[in-house]
Amino acid sequence: MQFRTGTLDDVATLWALRTRCVRETCSSHYAAEVIAPWSASPPPAQYARLLEQGGCVVAEDGEGALLGFGVFDRDANEVDALFVDPDRGGRGIGQALMQRLLAMADRTRDVVLSASLNAVPFYQRQGFSSVREELYPHPSGVALASVTMRRPW
């Protein structure tokens, strides 16, 4: 496994993996009427800014195939995204990406994130604790059940 900084040229490939993860992994915790619009939504405008700031870590195998990626918002001290190829789960890719995202964090502030319901156990294993459950008004128009989480230093 190798890591590199994601660039604007990666957005389409990264978003395709994100969409696949929403359809395959998140469907265990969300209804089809939520998955459909959520997975069909385009990349958010903030992705360009976050990638231009160097806030994206891409994990690839030895041949350059995408294994997963994570996005960190330094201004908010927030893990914005973390996705691993559903066929490669349980191999430490997510944990390795999280370590690299946390290396970008401001250690004087808690790191925060909004977790999809299926991802809460993973984030708990990474030292995050639940703050509250909420309904996030997703740009696709659905109310997305999620959990606000925080990780102190």
C-alpha positions as semicolon CSV with decimal commas, in nm:
position;residue;x (nm);y (nm);z (nm)
1;M;0,000;0,000;0,000
2;Q;0,126;0,344;-0,088
3;F;-0,009;0,691;-0,012
4;R;-0,011;1,019;-0,199
5;T;-0,180;1,355;-0,182
6;G;-0,499;1,371;-0,385
7;T;-0,537;1,640;-0,649
8;L;-0,821;1,798;-0,844
9;D;-0,749;1,548;-1,122
10;D;-0,857;1,271;-0,881
11;V;-1,205;1,405;-0,802
12;A;-1,397;1,190;-1,054
13;T;-1,221;0,868;-0,949
14;L;-1,257;0,943;-0,578
15;W;-1,622;1,035;-0,616
16;A;-1,690;0,712;-0,806
17;L;-1,549;0,515;-0,511
18;R;-1,754;0,723;-0,267
19;T;-2,068;0,654;-0,470
20;R;-1,997;0,282;-0,474
21;C;-1,939;0,284;-0,097
22;V;-2,270;0,464;-0,036
23;R;-2,455;0,208;-0,250
24;E;-2,280;-0,103;-0,117
25;T;-2,172;-0,026;0,239
26;C;-2,421;0,232;0,364
27;S;-2,719;0,036;0,234
28;S;-2,695;-0,185;0,543
29;H;-2,813;0,111;0,756
30;Y;-3,017;0,330;0,521
31;A;-3,334;0,275;0,318
32;A;-3,326;0,260;-0,061
33;E;-3,515;0,592;-0,083
34;V;-3,224;0,757;0,102
35;I;-2,943;0,571;-0,079
36;A;-3,067;0,660;-0,429
37;P;-3,051;1,042;-0,405
38;W;-2,750;1,035;-0,170
39;S;-2,544;0,822;-0,407
40;A;-2,651;1,025;-0,712
41;S;-2,535;1,359;-0,571
42;P;-2,232;1,532;-0,729
43;P;-1,912;1,616;-0,540
44;P;-1,959;1,911;-0,304
45;A;-1,806;2,244;-0,400
46;Q;-1,578;2,231;-0,094
47;Y;-1,387;1,933;-0,237
48;A;-1,194;2,154;-0,476
49;R;-1,084;2,379;-0,189
50;L;-0,990;2,089;0,038
51;L;-0,792;1,911;-0,232
52;E;-0,617;2,232;-0,337
53;Q;-0,513;2,277;0,028
54;G;-0,355;1,929;0,029
55;G;-0,624;1,781;0,253
56;C;-0,673;1,457;0,062
57;V;-0,484;1,133;0,116
58;V;-0,517;0,859;-0,147
59;A;-0,427;0,494;-0,078
60;E;-0,325;0,282;-0,377
61;D;-0,192;-0,067;-0,431
62;G;0,142;-0,136;-0,600
63;E;-0,014;-0,102;-0,946
64;G;-0,177;0,233;-0,866
65;A;-0,531;0,097;-0,817
66;L;-0,740;0,303;-0,574
67;L;-0,786;0,136;-0,235
68;G;-0,942;0,427;-0,051
69;F;-0,914;0,793;0,033
70;G;-0,969;1,043;0,309
71;V;-1,031;1,417;0,312
72;F;-0,945;1,651;0,599
73;D;-1,068;2,008;0,648
74;R;-0,790;2,184;0,838
75;D;-0,999;2,498;0,903
76;A;-1,270;2,299;1,081
77;N;-1,028;2,034;1,218
78;E;-1,270;1,786;1,066
79;V;-1,250;1,452;0,891
80;D;-1,469;1,534;0,592
81;A;-1,459;1,191;0,427
82;L;-1,302;0,848;0,456
83;F;-1,389;0,571;0,211
84;V;-1,232;0,231;0,147
85;D;-1,305;0,005;-0,150
86;P;-1,579;-0,229;-0,021
87;D;-1,388;-0,529;-0,157
88;R;-1,082;-0,431;0,052
89;G;-1,241;-0,367;0,392
90;G;-1,090;-0,508;0,710
91;R;-0,731;-0,487;0,588
92;G;-0,620;-0,177;0,778
93;I;-0,661;0,066;0,488
94;G;-0,911;0,284;0,674
95;Q;-0,697;0,292;0,986
96;A;-0,386;0,385;0,784
97;L;-0,579;0,664;0,610
98;M;-0,711;0,790;0,945
99;Q;-0,359;0,811;1,086
100;R;-0,256;1,029;0,794
101;L;-0,562;1,251;0,828
102;L;-0,502;1,294;1,201
103;A;-0,143;1,399;1,125
104;M;-0,296;1,707;0,955
105;A;-0,499;1,801;1,262
106;D;-0,448;2,090;1,500
107;R;-0,367;1,911;1,825
108;T;-0,492;2,203;2,032
109;R;-0,850;2,125;1,922
110;D;-1,064;1,814;1,916
111;V;-1,100;1,649;1,576
112;V;-1,464;1,627;1,469
113;L;-1,662;1,440;1,205
114;S;-2,012;1,346;1,104
115;A;-2,037;0,969;1,068
116;S;-2,280;0,767;0,865
117;L;-2,453;0,511;1,086
118;N;-2,259;0,219;0,940
119;A;-1,923;0,391;1,008
120;V;-1,973;0,467;1,379
121;P;-1,801;0,146;1,505
122;F;-1,497;0,214;1,285
123;Y;-1,460;0,569;1,417
124;Q;-1,504;0,450;1,775
125;R;-1,210;0,214;1,722
126;Q;-1,009;0,519;1,605
127;G;-1,071;0,702;1,936
128;F;-1,381;0,903;1,844
129;S;-1,681;0,919;2,074
130;S;-2,040;1,003;1,989
131;V;-2,160;1,352;2,074
132;R;-2,513;1,337;1,931
133;E;-2,730;1,179;1,665
134;E;-2,867;1,416;1,405
135;L;-3,046;1,444;1,074
136;Y;-2,809;1,609;0,830
137;P;-2,989;1,801;0,553
138;H;-2,795;1,647;0,264
139;P;-2,769;1,859;-0,054
140;S;-2,954;1,579;-0,240
141;G;-3,267;1,668;-0,044
142;V;-3,272;1,374;0,197
143;A;-3,243;1,397;0,573
144;L;-2,940;1,178;0,638
145;A;-2,923;1,017;0,982
146;S;-2,570;1,062;1,115
147;V;-2,369;1,083;1,435
148;T;-2,154;1,382;1,529
149;M;-1,832;1,249;1,680
150;R;-1,525;1,401;1,840
151;R;-1,174;1,283;1,923
152;P;-0,976;1,464;2,192
153;W;-0,599;1,457;2,206
